[in-house]
Amino acid sequence: MKNKNKEKKVPEPIGPYSQSILIEKFLLISGQIPNQIDSKKIPEDISQQTKIILKKIKIILKKSNFDIKDIIKINIYITNIKEINKVNKIYKSFFTKNFVTNFPTRSCVEVSALPQNSKIEIEAMAYKK
């Protein structure tokens, strides 16, 4: 097991956990919220939050020599399931713009609250052949 918690373009975890861990051919990426290095402010709009999180996941993947097409599982935690269509629009665009034709498996769960008043948190698992 190799701790990959070194990506400087993504904020440090806000708790006692690793940003990502590499286990053989698997990269496990902890849940990402829309906090940013260059701004302490989290946008109110869930579409913007989703874009920020997916960009952070892409940065973590690339740092570990993985690509978006290597993502095999996504877990989404959302504070208002009625906003899922907005998330789906950004999510679909993210994968299709990166030439992914087979979407990863996914779960989406409504939760009562998320860290730093985020509306969404996304975690990912990738596998490299």
Disulfide bonds with the S-S distance in Angstrom:
none
